[in-house]
């Protein structure tokens, strides 16, 4: 809900503006750690964070054989493409298709459901991708070990049999691809001496400690306490170690591209499958006590500036973000640029969700995401550090764990959805606070939540003038060009009918006399009451927009009977196990595809577009994605699935910190010493039937 812009700023506002920028409350670089959170009026807000997507022309996840960037960089003999960014997965463009005709078809009042429209194609390809993934499922530990060696180029870590038994007994779907993120995160550490990693872990502090199969912690920071409980569930199979934890919303480790590329090259040179007879089958644990001959490490330097400049340095010199620097500093918010053809189809829909959430792929990304230019708690190290956290940009080198709020089972994130699809309203619902970083009177139009709340408001669109800071004339044209003519002519009325989008708190940095208000946003937005998840689930469409970090409600959205529409720059633990267009609808971080997504799924009825301008929606396709996402989330995003992921990443971390790591591995299957009993629980529902039903 928004108010129209006022053409004149009052004298009082001008005084406040000067005060704002020349006072300690003005341009913020950093905040203490752990950060302080102001309570919110929204029951779904608080110390949480959020997610998003973009695309690559003609390169769909459905045709994408996931290979971490470090593997692509090393595997020249197999014809893999060279490393574009050592921080990201590199997709295979061999199935690239040409661009498609405009969504504005010759029959202008209708979307034509054929090969010329990319959404049906994207859905079909996602179904194939899902079927292919399930076909590689491992049923025995021997099969899992073979899949591991084929995909990772090493033996599994010691404890792999215990991990497999635990996963199998808890009904997990075991597909090696589902753990790709772990190897993306840990591969650079194979180039760092193990003693140095251990020394860094001790120096970082705020860690969970594992010793003799139990955990301990020397911090009461609430995220860390939850992580400690999560790790404790699987500590029985882990070697002794320290696990340093991030205390901030934002990720903190971002190594320059040249350095991380060197690490990955070195790690690749050390990768081998050793002879079983010479492989050590246990990991040497370690703890917080210092060791003899511990290497001296310099004090950690945490840079307090915004992460954007570090992000540019962390991307490949040939990447889009390293392009025209003037574009990043422009005062307006562009909605499209000449580079957008590299990550969207002609309809601007997300073609590849990995590239779509990659900071390096968009030269103007700083104009669209507040956390890059003015984070809530900016603090970045350019030195590779073994720091674990809940989310990160594609260019960050933090090691991912499932976020605490996903696992903790808080009531605000655990509400069931009893409303069947047919009983839901054909409406978009979004509530949230005006977070995403520290906004001010000058930079707020560049904040992702502020932009989305404006773009979803028909009154705002209708009343926007030539000097509107979000709806510039070029932005308006770019947003409506793909739409059928009847929707273009009635856009404001159509948006207001289909969208219920509002802030619950404007989160002004300056103290305000009235809760939730803000002196430079009050004329732009109207604050509304928060809604519980159960209230939001009465609507069919659930956009999920990043906050200060990832979205704490995304898992709940996936488990609902409504359709998540996901936009994010953040990577999370579950990314390798969710398929765009099969389990959710991706949206690019410019939101330039939002109107077209809404038009495709919802359409436009005669009461808005007239009898001659009706646009048929695709309600059944939306329902199918919503239901497929719910069923899959119930199989792979359970609390126990998070524990299985944690066990796997920490088994790997334990090995990479062992001084003899290249000669350490699980080889019981090769020497005939497997002790796992057959007949473990395989209660995973109808996942095979799902695969067979997919076209």
C-alpha positions as CSV (number, residue, x, y, z in Angstrom):
1,X,0.0,0.0,0.0
2,X,1.5,3.3,-1.1
3,X,0.8,6.9,-1.1
4,X,1.5,9.1,-4.2
5,X,4.8,11.1,-4.3
6,X,4.6,14.7,-3.1
7,X,6.4,17.1,-5.5
8,X,7.7,19.3,-2.7
9,X,9.9,18.5,0.3
10,X,9.1,20.6,3.3
11,X,11.6,22.9,4.9
12,X,11.6,20.7,8.0
13,X,12.4,17.7,5.8
14,X,15.3,19.5,4.3
15,X,16.7,20.3,7.7
16,X,16.2,16.7,8.8
17,X,18.0,15.5,5.6
18,X,21.0,17.6,6.4
19,X,21.0,16.4,10.0
20,X,20.7,12.8,8.8
21,X,23.8,12.8,6.6
22,X,26.0,14.8,8.8
23,X,25.2,13.2,12.1
24,X,26.3,9.8,13.6
25,X,22.9,8.4,12.5
26,X,23.7,9.0,8.9
27,X,25.8,6.9,6.5
28,X,26.4,3.6,8.4
29,X,29.1,1.2,7.5
30,X,28.8,-1.4,10.3
31,X,27.2,-2.4,13.5
32,X,28.3,-4.3,16.6
33,X,28.4,-8.0,16.5
34,X,26.1,-9.6,17.5
35,X,23.8,-6.9,16.0
36,X,21.0,-5.3,17.9
37,X,17.5,-5.9,16.5
38,X,14.6,-3.6,17.1
39,X,11.3,-5.4,17.7
40,X,8.9,-5.5,14.7
41,X,5.2,-5.2,14.5
42,X,5.2,-8.0,11.9
43,X,4.8,-11.4,13.6
44,X,6.9,-12.9,10.8
45,X,9.8,-10.4,11.0
46,X,12.6,-10.1,13.6
47,X,16.1,-11.5,13.4
48,X,15.5,-13.3,10.2
49,X,16.5,-12.9,6.6
50,X,15.5,-13.9,2.9
51,X,16.2,-15.2,-0.9
52,X,15.9,-14.7,-4.9
53,X,16.5,-15.6,-8.7
54,X,17.4,-14.5,-12.2
55,X,18.2,-16.2,-15.5
56,X,20.4,-17.1,-18.4
57,X,19.1,-17.1,-21.9
58,X,18.2,-20.5,-23.1
59,X,20.1,-22.3,-20.2
60,X,17.6,-23.9,-18.0
61,X,18.1,-25.8,-14.8
62,X,16.2,-28.6,-16.4
63,X,19.2,-29.1,-18.8
64,X,21.8,-28.3,-16.3
65,X,24.1,-31.0,-15.0
66,X,25.3,-29.3,-11.8
67,X,29.1,-29.1,-11.6
68,X,30.7,-26.8,-9.1
69,X,32.9,-24.2,-10.6
70,X,36.1,-25.6,-9.1
71,X,35.4,-28.9,-11.0
72,X,34.7,-27.1,-14.2
73,X,37.9,-25.2,-13.8
74,X,39.9,-28.4,-13.4
75,X,38.3,-30.7,-15.8
76,X,39.6,-29.3,-19.1
77,X,40.3,-32.8,-20.4
78,X,36.5,-33.5,-20.4
79,X,35.8,-30.4,-22.3
80,X,34.2,-28.4,-19.5
81,X,34.2,-24.7,-19.9
82,X,36.7,-22.5,-18.1
83,X,36.1,-21.0,-14.8
84,X,33.9,-17.8,-14.9
85,X,33.7,-17.3,-11.2
86,X,35.4,-19.6,-8.7
87,X,32.6,-18.8,-6.3
88,X,29.7,-20.1,-8.4
89,X,28.4,-23.1,-10.2
90,X,29.0,-22.9,-14.0
91,X,26.1,-24.1,-16.1
92,X,26.3,-26.1,-19.3
93,X,25.1,-24.0,-22.3
94,X,25.2,-26.9,-24.7
95,X,21.4,-27.0,-24.8
96,X,21.1,-23.3,-25.3
97,X,18.0,-22.3,-27.3
98,X,17.3,-19.2,-29.2
99,X,15.2,-16.4,-27.9
100,X,11.4,-16.5,-28.2
101,X,8.8,-14.2,-29.6
102,X,7.4,-11.5,-27.4
103,X,4.7,-12.4,-24.8
104,X,2.7,-9.8,-26.6
105,X,1.4,-12.1,-29.3
106,X,-0.5,-11.3,-32.5
107,X,-3.7,-12.2,-30.6
108,X,-2.9,-9.4,-28.2
109,X,-5.4,-10.1,-25.5
110,X,-4.2,-13.6,-24.8
111,X,-1.1,-15.5,-23.8
112,X,-0.7,-18.4,-26.3
113,X,0.3,-21.6,-24.6
114,X,2.8,-23.0,-27.1
115,X,6.5,-23.3,-27.8
116,X,6.7,-19.5,-28.4
117,X,6.0,-18.9,-24.7
118,X,8.8,-19.9,-22.4
119,X,7.0,-20.8,-19.2
120,X,5.5,-24.1,-20.5
121,X,9.0,-25.0,-21.8
122,X,10.6,-24.2,-18.5
123,X,8.0,-26.3,-16.6
124,X,8.6,-29.3,-18.9
125,X,12.4,-29.0,-18.6
126,X,12.1,-28.8,-14.8
127,X,10.1,-32.0,-14.8
128,X,12.8,-33.8,-16.8
129,X,15.5,-32.4,-14.6
130,X,13.6,-33.8,-11.5
131,X,13.2,-37.2,-13.1
132,X,16.8,-37.4,-14.0
133,X,17.9,-36.4,-10.5
134,X,15.7,-39.2,-8.9
135,X,17.1,-41.7,-11.3
136,X,20.5,-41.4,-9.7
137,X,19.3,-42.2,-6.2
138,X,21.5,-44.6,-4.1
139,X,19.9,-47.5,-2.2
140,X,23.0,-49.0,-0.6
141,X,26.1,-47.5,1.0
142,X,28.2,-49.1,-1.8
143,X,26.1,-47.3,-4.4
144,X,26.4,-44.1,-2.5
145,X,30.2,-44.5,-2.3
146,X,30.5,-45.1,-6.0
147,X,28.4,-42.0,-6.7
148,X,30.5,-40.0,-4.3
149,X,33.8,-41.0,-6.0
150,X,32.4,-40.4,-9.5
151,X,31.2,-36.9,-8.6
152,X,33.9,-35.7,-6.1
153,X,37.1,-37.4,-7.3
154,X,38.0,-38.6,-3.8
155,X,37.0,-41.3,-1.4
156,X,34.2,-40.4,1.0
157,X,35.3,-39.2,4.4
158,X,35.6,-41.5,7.4
159,X,32.2,-42.0,9.0
160,X,30.5,-42.1,5.7
161,X,28.9,-45.5,6.6
162,X,27.5,-44.0,9.8
163,X,26.2,-41.0,7.9
164,X,24.5,-43.3,5.3
165,X,23.0,-45.5,8.0
166,X,21.6,-42.4,9.8
167,X,20.2,-41.0,6.5
168,X,18.7,-44.3,5.5
169,X,17.1,-45.0,8.8
170,X,15.5,-41.5,8.7
171,X,14.0,-42.0,5.3
172,X,16.2,-39.6,3.4
173,X,16.4,-39.4,-0.3
174,X,20.1,-40.1,-1.1
175,X,21.1,-38.5,-4.3
176,X,24.7,-37.3,-4.4
177,X,23.8,-34.2,-6.2
178,X,21.8,-33.0,-3.2
179,X,25.0,-32.2,-1.3
180,X,26.8,-30.3,-4.0
181,X,26.8,-27.1,-2.0
182,X,29.0,-28.7,0.6
183,X,31.8,-29.3,-1.9
184,X,31.4,-25.9,-3.5
185,X,32.0,-24.4,0.0
186,X,34.8,-26.6,1.2
187,X,36.9,-27.1,-2.0
188,X,39.1,-24.0,-1.6
189,X,40.2,-25.1,1.9
190,X,42.0,-28.1,0.4
191,X,44.6,-25.5,-0.7
192,X,45.1,-24.2,2.8
193,X,47.3,-26.0,5.2
194,X,45.2,-27.9,7.8
195,X,47.1,-26.4,10.7
196,X,46.3,-23.0,9.4
197,X,42.6,-23.8,9.2
198,X,42.6,-25.1,12.8
199,X,44.4,-21.9,14.0
200,X,41.9,-19.7,12.1
201,X,39.0,-21.6,13.7
202,X,40.4,-21.0,17.2
203,X,41.0,-17.3,16.4
204,X,37.5,-16.7,15.1
205,X,35.9,-17.6,18.4
206,X,32.1,-18.0,18.9
207,X,32.2,-21.6,18.0
208,X,30.4,-24.9,18.7
209,X,32.9,-27.5,20.1
210,X,32.5,-31.2,19.4
211,X,34.4,-33.6,21.7
212,X,33.9,-37.3,22.3
213,X,30.5,-37.2,20.5
214,X,29.1,-34.3,22.5
215,X,28.9,-30.5,21.9
216,X,29.6,-27.5,24.0
217,X,29.5,-23.7,23.4
218,X,30.9,-20.6,24.9
219,X,28.4,-18.1,23.6
220,X,24.7,-17.5,24.4
221,X,24.0,-15.8,21.0
222,X,20.6,-17.3,20.2
223,X,21.4,-18.5,16.7
224,X,24.5,-20.2,18.0
225,X,22.6,-21.9,20.7
226,X,20.2,-23.4,18.1
227,X,23.1,-24.5,15.9
228,X,24.6,-26.2,18.9
229,X,21.5,-28.2,19.5
230,X,21.3,-29.0,15.8
231,X,24.9,-30.3,15.7
232,X,24.4,-32.2,18.9
233,X,21.9,-34.4,17.1
234,X,24.7,-35.8,14.9
235,X,27.7,-35.3,17.1
236,X,28.0,-39.0,17.8
237,X,29.4,-39.6,14.3
238,X,31.8,-36.6,14.2
239,X,35.4,-36.2,15.1
240,X,36.5,-33.6,17.6
241,X,36.6,-30.1,16.1
242,X,35.7,-26.4,16.5
243,X,32.9,-24.9,14.3
244,X,33.2,-21.1,14.1
245,X,29.8,-19.5,13.6
246,X,28.8,-16.2,12.0
247,X,26.8,-13.9,14.4
248,X,25.5,-11.5,11.8
249,X,22.7,-11.5,9.3
250,X,25.1,-11.0,6.4
251,X,27.8,-13.3,5.1
252,X,31.4,-12.1,5.9
253,X,34.0,-13.9,3.9
254,X,34.7,-12.7,0.3
255,X,38.0,-13.7,-1.2
256,X,39.2,-11.9,-4.4
257,X,38.8,-13.8,-7.6
258,X,42.5,-14.2,-8.4
259,X,43.2,-15.7,-5.0
260,X,40.2,-18.1,-4.8
261,X,41.1,-19.3,-8.3
262,X,44.6,-20.1,-7.2
263,X,43.1,-22.0,-4.2
264,X,40.8,-24.1,-6.4
265,X,43.6,-24.9,-8.9
266,X,45.8,-26.1,-6.1
267,X,42.9,-28.1,-4.6
268,X,42.3,-29.8,-7.9
269,X,45.9,-30.8,-8.3
270,X,45.7,-32.6,-4.9
271,X,42.5,-34.4,-5.8
272,X,42.9,-38.2,-6.2
273,X,41.5,-41.6,-5.3
274,X,44.2,-43.2,-3.2
275,X,44.8,-47.0,-3.1
276,X,42.5,-48.5,-0.5
277,X,45.4,-50.3,1.2
278,X,47.2,-47.0,1.9
279,X,44.2,-45.0,2.9
280,X,43.8,-44.1,6.6
281,X,40.2,-44.8,7.7
282,X,40.0,-42.4,10.7
283,X,40.2,-38.6,11.1
284,X,42.5,-37.1,13.7
285,X,40.3,-34.8,15.7
286,X,41.3,-31.5,17.3
287,X,39.9,-29.0,19.8
288,X,40.3,-25.6,21.3
289,X,43.6,-26.2,23.0
290,X,46.5,-24.8,21.0
291,X,49.0,-27.2,19.4
292,X,52.8,-27.4,19.3
293,X,54.1,-25.6,16.2
294,X,50.8,-23.9,15.6
295,X,51.4,-21.5,12.7
296,X,51.0,-17.8,13.5
297,X,48.2,-16.2,11.7
298,X,47.7,-12.4,11.4
299,X,44.9,-10.7,13.1
300,X,41.7,-10.9,11.2
301,X,40.9,-7.7,9.3
302,X,37.2,-7.1,9.0
303,X,36.5,-4.4,6.5
304,X,33.6,-2.2,7.5
305,X,32.5,-0.9,4.2
306,X,29.6,-2.1,2.0
307,X,30.2,-5.5,0.4
308,X,29.6,-4.2,-3.2
309,X,33.2,-3.2,-3.9
310,X,34.5,-6.5,-2.5
311,X,31.9,-8.4,-4.6
312,X,33.2,-6.8,-7.8
313,X,36.7,-7.9,-6.9
314,X,35.5,-11.4,-6.1
315,X,34.0,-11.9,-9.5
316,X,35.8,-12.9,-12.7
317,X,37.4,-10.0,-14.6
318,X,35.2,-11.0,-17.6
319,X,32.0,-11.0,-15.6
320,X,29.2,-8.5,-16.1
321,X,29.6,-6.8,-12.8
322,X,33.2,-5.8,-13.7
323,X,31.8,-3.8,-16.7
324,X,30.8,-0.1,-16.9
325,X,31.3,1.2,-13.4
326,X,29.2,4.3,-14.1
327,X,26.1,2.1,-14.3
328,X,26.6,1.1,-10.6
329,X,26.7,4.7,-9.5
330,X,23.7,6.0,-11.5
331,X,21.1,7.9,-9.5
332,X,18.1,6.2,-11.1
333,X,17.1,2.6,-10.8
334,X,17.3,1.0,-14.3
335,X,14.8,-1.9,-14.9
336,X,16.6,-3.3,-17.8
337,X,20.0,-3.0,-19.4
338,X,21.9,-4.3,-22.4
339,X,23.3,-7.2,-20.3
340,X,19.9,-8.5,-19.3
341,X,19.7,-10.7,-22.4
342,X,22.5,-12.8,-20.8
343,X,20.3,-13.9,-18.0
344,X,16.7,-13.7,-19.2
345,X,14.6,-14.9,-22.1
346,X,12.8,-12.5,-24.3
347,X,10.0,-12.8,-21.7
348,X,12.5,-11.9,-18.9
349,X,11.7,-15.1,-17.1
350,X,14.4,-16.9,-15.1
351,X,16.1,-19.5,-17.3
352,X,18.8,-20.6,-14.9
353,X,18.3,-20.0,-11.2
354,X,22.0,-20.5,-10.3
355,X,23.1,-17.7,-12.6
356,X,20.0,-15.7,-11.6
357,X,21.1,-15.5,-8.0
358,X,24.8,-14.8,-8.9
359,X,25.9,-11.3,-8.0
360,X,28.5,-11.4,-10.8
361,X,26.0,-11.7,-13.6
362,X,24.3,-8.3,-13.4
363,X,26.4,-5.1,-14.0
364,X,23.8,-3.0,-12.2
365,X,23.0,-5.3,-9.3
366,X,23.9,-2.6,-6.8
367,X,20.9,-0.6,-8.0
368,X,18.6,-3.4,-7.0
369,X,19.7,-4.8,-3.7
370,X,20.2,-2.7,-0.6
371,X,22.4,-5.3,1.2
372,X,25.1,-4.7,-1.3
373,X,25.3,-1.0,-0.9
374,X,24.2,-0.4,2.7
375,X,24.1,-3.6,4.8
376,X,22.7,-3.7,8.3
377,X,26.0,-5.1,9.7
378,X,28.7,-4.9,7.0
379,X,31.9,-6.7,8.1
380,X,33.9,-8.5,5.4
381,X,37.2,-10.4,5.4
382,X,39.0,-11.0,2.1
383,X,41.1,-13.8,3.7
384,X,39.6,-17.3,3.4
385,X,38.3,-18.2,6.9
386,X,36.5,-21.3,8.1
387,X,33.4,-19.4,9.1
388,X,30.0,-21.2,9.1
389,X,26.7,-19.3,8.5
390,X,23.1,-19.6,7.2
391,X,23.4,-17.8,3.8
392,X,25.7,-16.0,1.5
393,X,26.0,-14.3,-1.8
394,X,27.4,-16.4,-4.7
395,X,30.7,-14.6,-4.3
396,X,31.1,-15.3,-0.6
397,X,33.2,-18.1,0.8
398,X,31.4,-18.7,4.1
399,X,30.5,-22.4,4.7
400,X,26.7,-23.0,4.8
401,X,24.7,-24.6,7.5
402,X,20.9,-24.8,7.6
403,X,19.6,-21.6,9.1
404,X,18.6,-21.8,12.8
405,X,15.1,-20.6,12.3
406,X,14.4,-23.4,9.8
407,X,15.3,-26.0,12.3
408,X,14.1,-24.5,15.5
409,X,10.4,-25.0,14.9
410,X,9.2,-21.6,15.9
411,X,5.5,-21.3,15.8
412,X,5.5,-18.3,13.5
413,X,7.3,-20.4,10.8
414,X,5.6,-23.8,11.4
415,X,1.9,-23.1,10.7
416,X,0.2,-25.7,8.6
417,X,-1.9,-24.8,5.5
418,X,-5.3,-26.5,5.6
419,X,-6.7,-24.5,2.7
420,X,-7.0,-26.4,-0.6
421,X,-5.9,-24.6,-3.7
422,X,-9.5,-24.2,-5.0
423,X,-10.4,-22.4,-1.7
424,X,-7.7,-19.8,-2.0
425,X,-8.0,-16.3,-3.4
426,X,-6.3,-15.5,-6.8
427,X,-4.3,-12.9,-5.0
428,X,-0.6,-12.1,-4.3
429,X,0.0,-11.5,-0.6
430,X,3.2,-10.0,1.0
431,X,3.9,-8.5,4.4
432,X,7.2,-7.4,5.8
433,X,9.3,-4.7,7.3
434,X,11.3,-2.2,5.2
435,X,14.6,-3.9,5.8
436,X,17.3,-5.2,3.5
437,X,20.0,-3.0,4.9
438,X,20.2,0.6,6.3
439,X,18.2,2.8,4.0
440,X,18.2,6.6,4.1
441,X,16.5,9.4,2.3
442,X,18.8,9.1,-0.7
443,X,19.3,5.4,-1.3
444,X,15.9,3.8,-0.4
445,X,14.8,3.4,-4.1
446,X,17.6,1.0,-4.5
447,X,16.3,-1.3,-1.8
448,X,14.7,-4.5,-3.0
449,X,11.8,-4.6,-0.7
450,X,11.0,-0.9,-1.3
451,X,11.0,-1.5,-5.0
452,X,8.8,-4.6,-4.9
453,X,6.2,-2.8,-2.7
454,X,6.1,0.0,-5.2
455,X,5.9,-2.2,-8.3
456,X,3.0,-4.2,-6.9
457,X,0.9,-1.1,-6.3
458,X,-1.4,0.1,-9.1
459,X,-2.0,3.5,-7.6
460,X,1.7,4.1,-7.4
461,X,2.2,3.2,-11.0
462,X,-0.8,5.3,-12.1
463,X,0.4,8.4,-10.3
464,X,4.1,8.1,-11.0
465,X,5.4,11.2,-12.7
466,X,8.5,11.8,-14.8
467,X,10.6,12.3,-11.7
468,X,9.4,9.2,-9.7
469,X,12.5,7.5,-8.3
470,X,11.3,4.0,-9.0
471,X,8.9,4.3,-11.9
472,X,11.0,6.2,-14.4
473,X,9.5,6.4,-17.9
474,X,11.9,3.8,-19.2
475,X,11.2,1.5,-16.3
476,X,7.4,1.8,-16.9
477,X,7.9,0.9,-20.6
478,X,10.1,-2.0,-19.8
479,X,7.7,-3.4,-17.3
480,X,4.6,-3.3,-19.5
481,X,6.0,-4.0,-23.0
482,X,5.7,-7.8,-22.6
483,X,2.1,-7.7,-21.4
484,X,-1.1,-8.2,-23.5
485,X,-2.6,-4.9,-24.6
486,X,-5.7,-5.2,-22.5
487,X,-3.6,-5.5,-19.3
488,X,-1.4,-2.6,-20.4
489,X,-4.5,-0.4,-20.8
490,X,-5.8,-1.4,-17.4
491,X,-2.6,-2.0,-15.5
492,X,-3.3,0.1,-12.3
493,X,-6.7,-1.5,-11.8
494,X,-5.3,-5.0,-12.5
495,X,-2.4,-4.6,-10.1
496,X,-4.7,-3.3,-7.3
497,X,-7.1,-6.2,-7.8
498,X,-4.4,-8.9,-7.7
499,X,-1.9,-7.5,-5.1
500,X,-2.1,-7.2,-1.3
501,X,1.4,-5.9,-0.6
502,X,2.4,-3.7,2.3
503,X,5.0,-2.8,4.8
504,X,4.3,-3.4,8.5
505,X,7.1,-1.1,9.7
506,X,9.2,1.4,7.7
507,X,12.2,0.8,10.0
508,X,13.5,4.3,10.0
509,X,17.0,4.8,11.4
510,X,16.1,8.0,13.0
511,X,13.8,7.9,16.1
512,X,10.2,8.8,15.0
513,X,7.4,10.0,17.2
514,X,5.0,7.3,15.8
515,X,6.0,3.7,15.7
516,X,6.6,2.2,12.2
517,X,6.8,5.6,10.4
518,X,9.7,7.3,8.7
519,X,10.1,10.9,7.7
520,X,11.3,10.2,4.1
521,X,9.0,7.2,3.4
522,X,5.7,8.3,4.9
523,X,4.6,9.9,1.7
524,X,5.5,6.8,-0.3
525,X,4.1,3.9,1.7
526,X,1.3,3.2,4.1
527,X,2.0,0.9,7.0
528,X,-0.4,-2.0,7.5
529,X,-0.8,-4.7,10.2
530,X,1.1,-7.9,9.9
531,X,-0.5,-11.1,8.9
532,X,0.2,-14.6,10.3
533,X,1.3,-17.3,7.9
534,X,-2.2,-19.0,8.3
535,X,-3.7,-15.7,7.1
536,X,-1.3,-15.4,4.1
537,X,-2.0,-19.0,3.1
538,X,-5.5,-18.1,2.2
539,X,-4.0,-16.5,-1.0
540,X,-2.5,-18.5,-3.9
541,X,0.7,-16.5,-4.5
542,X,3.5,-15.9,-2.0
543,X,6.4,-13.7,-3.2
544,X,9.5,-14.2,-1.1
545,X,11.8,-11.2,-1.0
546,X,15.2,-10.9,0.6
547,X,15.5,-8.9,3.9
548,X,18.8,-8.2,5.6
549,X,19.7,-11.6,4.4
550,X,17.8,-14.8,3.4
551,X,14.1,-15.4,4.1
552,X,13.2,-17.2,7.2
553,X,9.7,-18.0,5.9
554,X,10.8,-19.6,2.6
555,X,10.6,-23.2,3.9
556,X,7.1,-22.5,5.3
557,X,6.1,-21.2,1.9
558,X,7.3,-24.3,0.2
559,X,5.5,-26.5,2.7
560,X,2.2,-24.6,2.1
561,X,-0.4,-25.3,-0.5
562,X,0.3,-21.8,-2.1
563,X,2.8,-21.0,-4.8
564,X,6.1,-19.4,-3.7
565,X,7.5,-16.8,-6.1
566,X,11.2,-16.5,-5.2
567,X,13.6,-13.6,-5.7
568,X,17.0,-13.7,-4.0
569,X,20.7,-13.1,-4.2
570,X,21.4,-15.5,-1.4
571,X,22.6,-19.1,-1.5
572,X,21.4,-21.5,1.1
573,X,22.0,-25.2,2.1
574,X,18.9,-26.5,0.2
575,X,19.6,-24.9,-3.2
576,X,20.9,-28.1,-4.8
577,X,17.7,-29.9,-3.9
578,X,15.1,-27.5,-5.2
579,X,14.4,-27.1,-8.9
580,X,13.0,-23.9,-10.3
581,X,9.7,-24.2,-12.2
582,X,9.2,-27.7,-10.6
583,X,9.1,-26.7,-6.9
584,X,8.7,-22.9,-7.0
585,X,8.5,-20.0,-9.5
586,X,11.8,-18.0,-9.7
587,X,11.7,-14.2,-10.1
588,X,14.6,-12.1,-11.2
589,X,16.1,-9.6,-8.8
590,X,15.1,-6.6,-10.9
591,X,11.5,-7.8,-10.6
592,X,11.1,-7.0,-14.3
593,X,9.3,-10.3,-14.9
594,X,6.8,-9.9,-12.0
595,X,4.0,-8.4,-14.1
596,X,4.4,-11.1,-16.8
597,X,4.5,-13.9,-14.2
598,X,1.3,-12.6,-12.7
599,X,-0.3,-12.2,-16.2
600,X,0.6,-15.7,-17.1
601,X,-0.7,-17.5,-14.0
602,X,-3.6,-15.2,-13.1
603,X,-4.7,-13.7,-16.4
604,X,-7.2,-10.8,-16.5
605,X,-10.9,-11.1,-16.3
606,X,-13.6,-9.1,-18.0
607,X,-14.3,-6.9,-15.0
608,X,-10.8,-5.4,-15.5
609,X,-9.9,-6.0,-19.1
610,X,-13.3,-5.9,-20.7
611,X,-15.2,-8.7,-22.5
612,X,-12.9,-8.4,-25.6
613,X,-9.7,-8.2,-23.6
614,X,-9.9,-11.3,-21.4
615,X,-6.5,-13.0,-20.8
616,X,-6.8,-16.6,-19.7
617,X,-4.7,-17.5,-16.7
618,X,-2.9,-20.8,-16.1
619,X,-4.3,-21.7,-12.7
620,X,-3.7,-25.5,-13.1
621,X,0.0,-25.0,-13.8
622,X,0.4,-22.8,-10.7
623,X,-1.4,-25.4,-8.6
624,X,0.8,-28.2,-10.0
625,X,4.0,-26.3,-9.0
626,X,2.7,-25.5,-5.6
627,X,1.7,-29.1,-4.9
628,X,5.0,-30.5,-6.3
629,X,6.9,-28.1,-4.1
630,X,5.0,-29.0,-1.0
631,X,5.4,-32.8,-1.6
632,X,9.1,-32.5,-2.2
633,X,9.7,-30.2,0.7
634,X,8.0,-32.7,3.0
635,X,10.6,-35.2,1.8
636,X,13.9,-33.2,1.6
637,X,13.5,-30.1,3.9
638,X,12.6,-31.9,7.1
639,X,14.4,-31.1,10.3
640,X,16.2,-34.5,10.1
641,X,17.3,-33.6,6.5
642,X,19.0,-30.6,7.9
643,X,20.7,-32.8,10.5
644,X,21.8,-35.2,7.8
645,X,23.3,-32.2,5.8
646,X,25.1,-30.9,8.9
647,X,26.6,-34.3,9.6
648,X,27.8,-34.5,6.0
649,X,29.4,-31.1,5.9
650,X,31.1,-31.5,9.3
651,X,32.5,-35.0,8.4
652,X,34.1,-33.3,5.4
653,X,35.3,-30.3,7.5
654,X,36.9,-32.8,9.9
655,X,38.8,-34.4,7.1
656,X,40.0,-31.2,5.5
657,X,41.5,-30.1,8.8
658,X,43.5,-33.4,9.2
659,X,47.2,-33.0,8.4
660,X,47.1,-36.2,6.3
661,X,43.8,-35.4,4.6
662,X,44.9,-36.5,1.1
663,X,45.4,-40.1,2.5
664,X,42.2,-40.2,4.6
665,X,38.9,-41.7,3.5
666,X,36.2,-44.3,3.8
667,X,37.2,-47.4,1.8
668,X,35.3,-50.1,3.7
669,X,33.4,-51.0,0.5
670,X,36.6,-51.5,-1.4
671,X,38.2,-53.8,1.2
672,X,35.0,-55.8,2.0
673,X,34.5,-54.4,5.4
674,X,31.0,-52.8,5.2
675,X,29.1,-53.3,8.4
676,X,25.8,-51.6,7.5
677,X,22.8,-54.0,7.8
678,X,20.3,-54.1,4.9
679,X,16.6,-53.3,5.5
680,X,16.9,-49.8,6.9
681,X,13.8,-47.7,6.6
682,X,13.0,-46.5,3.2
683,X,9.8,-44.5,3.9
684,X,10.1,-41.7,1.4
685,X,6.5,-41.7,0.2
686,X,5.8,-41.9,-3.5
687,X,8.9,-40.3,-4.8
688,X,9.5,-43.0,-7.5
689,X,5.9,-42.6,-8.6
690,X,6.5,-38.9,-8.8
691,X,9.5,-39.5,-11.1
692,X,7.5,-41.9,-13.3
693,X,4.6,-39.5,-13.6
694,X,6.9,-36.6,-14.8
695,X,6.8,-36.2,-18.5
